[in-house]
Amino acid sequence: MLFDGGSIGIEIGHSGFMGSENLFLNCFWLSCSTAGLLTSNANALQQTIIGGNFQNCGIAIFIGTGSVPRISGVGFQLSTQSDVYTGASQANAMAISGCRSESPNCINNAGGQALSVDACSHTATGNGYFLTQVGGQCSIRSCISTLGVFIPKFWGQMKIECSQFNRDDWLQLDATHLWWIPNNNITFCLELENLRVGSGPSEIREQRLFTPDGQTITTLNYQAA
């Protein structure tokens, strides 16, 4: 199926009720100025997108409320805002795997959904972000981003492993935007394992990063026994 032009390719749950359990198999979205696919109520759950392509949309997959727990084997090109955006968590989780993005910005998890990103490539022609994670749990495994960065915020348990980021400033940590105890009741922690990063490039074996005070970043390097 082809969704071509207009503001929104398909909106699920526009009436405010239901719209769950839909499968989009090898569909194509082209030049949808606001979103290719939009979920619009808390019961618009369990949307699955396998294969297909989004090209030249504002946001390719816009999860306002509801959930798109599986995005697999999808191609993205030239999304003007981001390929995937979450606006709410509502105890939802999602897995993005085997996708290829040629957009500047790949995933904006503003809703802080529990997120797994596996075997995705991000090969934009200009600088942007691979993932912005606003709290919560996330893991990135076996991914490559040529010009994207990782931007974590607030609290959360996050891990990046066996991946490659080509920018020297690939990790954008701002201690003033991270949580710590006792100022908060939950903390931020990021673990890195077996990464290839920067233009050099350099290698990271195992590290843990956190802030003890909201002013500085502490880095602990694991040592083999």
N, C-alpha and C positions, 0 to 999 in steps of 0.2 A: 504494500500500500504506500502511496506517495501523498505527503502533506506539503503542499506547495503554496507559499506566500501567505499574506495576511499577518495578523498580530499573533495569533496562537494556532498552532497546528491542530492540537487536540487538548481539550480541558476536561479533566475527570473530576466529577463531583461539584460541578458548577452550582447546582441547586442547593448545596449544603448537606446533601444526604448521600451516603453510600458511594458506589463506584469502585468496588474492590475486585481483586482477582482477575486482572487482565494481562494477556500476553501479547507483546508486540514482537513479531518474528520477521526479521529482515525487512523492516519498514524504513522509509526514507523521508526526512524532513528538510525542506529547502526554504531559506529566506523567510522564516517566521520571526517578525521583528521583536516580539516580547519573549516568546518561548515556543519551542517545538512541542514539548509535552509539559503540561501543567497539572499538578494535583492540587485540589482546592478545598478539601475538607478532611477532617480527622479520620473519617471512615474510608477515604480513597486509598485503601491499603493494598499491598501485595501486587504492585505493578511490576512486571518483568519485561525487560528489554534485551533481546538477544539478536546480535547481528544488526545490519542496517547502518544508517549514516545520518548525521546531522550536519548541515552545511549552512553557514552564514545566518545563524539565528542569534537573537539577543542572548538568551540563555537556552541551551539545548534542552536540558532536562531540569525543570524547575519544580522542586518538591516544596510547595508552599506549606501545606500540612498533608498528612497521609504518609505513604511510604513507597519507595521504589527499591526493594531490597536486593534486586539482582540486575546488574548492568554488565553484560558480557559480550565481548567481541564486537563492540560498536566503534565506528569511526566518527571523529569530530573534526571539522575544519572551520576556522574563522568565526567562532562564537565571539560576539563583541563584548560580552560581560564574562561569562564562564561556560564551560561545558555542562557542569553539574552544580546545582545550588540547592542547599537545604535551608528552609526557613524555620523549622521547628523540629524538636526531638521526639517527644511523646513516647519515649522508651522504644524507639525504632532503631533497627540496625540495618546496614546495607553493605553489600559486597560489589566492588567494581573490579573486573578482571579481564585481561586480554584485550584491552581497548587501546586505541591509538588516537592521540590528539595532535592536531596541528594548529590549535588555537593558542593565543598568548596565555590565557588563564584556564586551567583545567578544572579543579574541584574547589568549590567554596562551601565548606561544611559549616555554615553560619549557625545552623541549628544544633550542632554538636551531636549528631547521631553517631552511635558506635559504628566505626567504619573500617573495612578491610580493603586495601588497594593492592592488587596482585598482578604482576606481569603486564604492566601498562607502560607504553612509551609516549613521551611528550616531546614533540620535535617542532616547536614553533619557530618562526623566523625572527621573533622579537622577544624581549624580556617580559616575564610575567610570573605567575606562581603555578606550581604543580599542585600544591594543596595548602589551603588555609583551614586550620582546624580550631574551632572556637570551643574549647573544652571537650571533655569526654574521652572516650577510648578510641585509639586508631592504631592501625599497623600498616606499614608500607613494606612490601616484599618484592624483590626481583623486578624493580622498575628502573627506567632510565628517563631522565629529563635533561635536555640540552640547555635550555635557557630559563627553566623554572626554579622557584625557590619553595621552601617549606616554611610556613608561618604558623606557629602554634601560639595559642592565647589561653589565659585563665588557668583552670585546673585540668587534670587529666593524666591518664596513663597511656603513653605513646611510645611506639617503637618503629625504627626504620632498620631494615636489614637487607644485605645482599643486593644493594641498589647503587645507582650511579647518578650523581648530579654534577654537571659540568661548570656551573658558575662558582666563582670564588666566594661569593656571598650567599651560597645556596641555603644556609640555615639562618633565618632572621629571628633571633631571640631578643625580646625586649623584656628585661627583668621587671620593669614597672607594670607589665601587662600579665604577669604570672602570679599564681597564688602560692602562699606558703603558710605554715603553721608557726605561731599561734594567731596570726592576723586573720586566717581563714580556717575553716574546719576541714578542708581538704587541700591537697597540694598538687603541684605540677611536677611531673617527672618524664623525661625523655631518655630512652635508651637507643644507642646506635651500635650496630654490629656489622662488621665486614662490608664497609662502604668504600667507594671510589669517588672522590669529590674534588672539585676545583679544576682549574685549567692546567694545573701542573702535570698530572693530578697527584693527589696524596691519598693515603689509605688510612682508614680508621678501623681498628680491630674491635674493641669493645669499650664503650663509654657510657656513663650516666650523667645527665645534666639536670640541674634543678636550681632554684634560688632559695637561699636561706633567709632572705630579708627583703625581697622585692626591689633590691638595688643592684645586686651583683649576680652573676651566673657562676655556679660551682660545677666543675667538671671532674668526675672521678674516672680514672682509667683502671679497668680490670687488669689484674696481674695473674698470670698462670702460676699455679701452685708448684 
